[in-house]
């Protein structure tokens, strides 16, 4: 076992070997869409995401992959649906996952109505053993049998040994920054496995590729009241205007950035803009 990796197989580190796999930084490009058309398109994608997350939680869907840029509401949308389940019926995994840890969590959440959410746990997509387990768990066959035929003896917290195979009837949701379509189209490393995962799951690309897309999404969530507990409506308008006027200079375009700017305005209403130009911009 590599140094620094706990026996349960989970570690809060970023996955390696992710070059040319994630959503790229937003780009400036000419598009024929109006802001209203972008608003409708992105709003529809998030609505469909919520519907599919509900179907996965209920067990009507076996697997869901949601792909999109970081910090624009993927995790919030999924987790707000999953949180309606009893706590013992779901688990959210973030960070590094080894195949042994994956086998164990799938066993623990193997029953129908139980859900495993992998949020920014992309290391599982770069491990042949883990991918084989995932493909078995998400398969479309009537019976899904997951097996572990290796020398490693895995145990539960109470000391009981895990079986070498079991039926899996649960559901899986993947939240990722990786662009699966791009990986498959470019035949990048593990592209066959990515294609196999898309074949077994509902795949939702949130369709946010440009800076205008990012800005429209931020405006959507702000309009839902994201900043209303911090600022007055005129102040919220100022925050959005600041982001809009500095699209190219901000360190990132995300909901986190909007919250950061709003918090600065609340704590220092006189100098907030000067502070944000120093801390939030390149």
N, C-alpha and C positions, 0 to 999 in steps of 0.2 A: 504493500500500500504506500503511495507517495507520502512524503513528509507533509504534515500540516493538513491532511485530509481526515476528518473524523470518520469513525466506523460507520455511522449511519448514512454516509455518502453525500452529505450536504455541506456546502461551504459558501459563504457570502462573498464570492469573488466573481469578477466578470469572466465570461467564457473567452477562451482563446480562439485563434484562427478564424476571426470574423471579418477579415478584409473582403471587400466586394460583396458582402452579404446583407448589410444593413441598409435601411433607408438612407439615401444620401442626403446631404444638406439641401435645404430648399434652394431652388434656382430661380433666376429671373428669366422669364420667357414670355413671348407674345402668345396669348390665348384669345380665342374668340368669345369665351364665356364672360358674361357680366358678373358682378359680385353677387347679384341675386341668384343667378343660375348656379354659381359655386355654392352659395348658401343652401340651396335646395338639394344639390347633389351630395354634399357632405352630411347635411341633416338626415337625408334618406339612408346613407350608409350607417350612421350611428343608430338610427331607428331599427334598421335590419339587424345590426349587431346586438341590440338589446333583445330583439325577438328571438334570435338564434341562441343567445345565452340562456334565455328562459327555456327554450326547447331542450337545450343540453342539460340544464339543471333538472328538468322534469324527467329526463331519460328518453325523451322522444328522439333526440339526436345523440349519437355516440361521441362525436368529437367536433370541436370548433377551433379553427386557427384564425386569429385576428392579427393582421399585420398593419403597422402604421408607424409614423414618426413618434419619438418619445415626447411625453409631457403634454399631450393634447386630449386626454380623456379615455384612452383605451381601458386602462386598468380600472378607473372609477366606474365606467359603464358596466363592465363585467362584474366587478366586486359588489356593486350595489344590487345586482340580481342574485348573486351567489349568497350574499349575506342574509337573504330571506330564509335560507335553509337552517336547520338546527346545526349548532357548531360542530358536532361530531360527524356530520354528513359531508363536510367538505374540508379541504386543506389547500392553502395557497403556498406554493413553493417558489421562493425567490433565490437566485444565486446558483452556485455550482451544484450539479447533480451527477453522481456516479451511477453506473448501471445497477450496482447492488442497492443503492438507496432508492432508485426508481422501482426496482422489483418489490422492495418492502412497502413503499407507499401505495403501489398499485394493489398489493395484497390487502393492506389495511382499509382501502377504499374500493373494495371489489364488488360491493353489493349494488343492485339497481337503486338509483336515487342518490348515490354518493358521487361526489365530484372532486376531481383533482385539477387545480388551476396552476399552470406553470407560467409565472410572470417574470420575464427577463431571465429565464433559466435556459438560455440557448445552448449551453454546453451539451445538453442531451442530443442535439442535432449533429454533433461532431464526434459521436461515439457509436461505433457499429453495433455493439452489444445493446446499448440503450435504444438505438433506433429499431432494432429487431423487436425489443419488448414493446415499444410504442406501436409499431405496425400491427403486432398481435392484439394489443389492447384496443386499437381503433378499427380493427378489421370489420368488414361488412357481413361476414359469415354469421349464421344463426348462433353458433356457439364460439366464444372467444376463449381459448385456452392459452395461458401464459406459463412458460416453463423456464426453469433455471437448472441446467444440467452442467454444473461446474463443481470444482473441488471446494469452492468457498462455501462454508456453512453459515447461513444467516439465521439470526435469532431475533425474536421480538423483545420488547422491553422486559417482559416477565420471564424471559429465559427460554421460552418455548421455541423450538426450531420452526422455521418457515418450511412449508411443503415445497417439493421440487416442481410442482405445477398446481395451478388452480384455475377455476373459471372466473373470468372477469366480466361483470355486468354493469360496471360503473360508467361514468362519462369523464371526458378530459377536455379542458380548454387550454389553449396555448395563446399567450399574449406575447407578441414579439415585435422587435424593430426590424427583423429580417424581411427582405422582399423575396418571398419564395418564387414568384413568377420570374423575377430577374435571375435568380440562381438557376432555375430550370432552363430558361431561354439561353443563358450564357454557358450552360453545361459546366458550371463551376463545381468545385469539390462537393461530393455528396448530393449532386443534383438528382440522381436516381431515387435516393431516399426522400428528398423533398417532394418529388413528383408523386411518389407512393403515398406520402402523407396527405397531399392535396386530394388524391384520389379517395382517401378514406375519411376525409373530414369536410365539413363546410369551411370554405376559405373566404374570409372577408378582407379585402384590401380596402382600407379606408380612403384611398384615393386622394391623398394629400401630398402633392409633389412640389408645389411652388410656394413662394413666399406669400402670394395672394391667398392660396388655400389656407396656409397657417393663420394668416390674419383673420380671415373669415371665420375660421373655427374658434379663435380666441374671442372674437366678437359674439359668436353664438353663445358661448358659455357665460361670458360676462352678462349678456342680456338675460340669461336665466337667473341672475342674481348672485353670481359667485363672489362679487366684491361688496355686496350691499350691506354686509354686517360690519364692514370696515370703513366705508366711505359714503358720503352723500352722492346723489346722482350727478351733480355737476363735477365732483371730484372723479367719479368713475369715468365720465366723459373725457376728462383731462388725461387719465391714464391711457385710455384707448387711443386718444389722439397722439400721445407721446410715442406709443408703440408704432402707430401708423406712420409717423413722421421719421422714424428711425429704424425702419425695417432692415436696412443694409448694415447698420452699425451695431445692433444689439448682439450680445454674446450668444443668445439663443432666442428662438421664437417659440414660446410655450406658455401654458397656463401658469407654470411656476414663475416665469418671468413677470407675468401680469400681477401675480400675488406679491412678488418681491417689490415691484414698483409701488403697488398700493400700500404695502406696509411702510415703505419709506415715506410716502406722502403723509400717512397717518402720524408717524412719529416726528416728522419734521416738515410741516406744511409750508414753511417759508423757503427751505433750501432743497426740497425733495428732488427737483429737477436737476440741480447741480450735482447732487449726490449720485443720482442715477446715471448721469453722464459719465461719472468716474467709475462707478462700480458695475454698471450693467452694460456698458458699451466697450467695444474693442478700441 
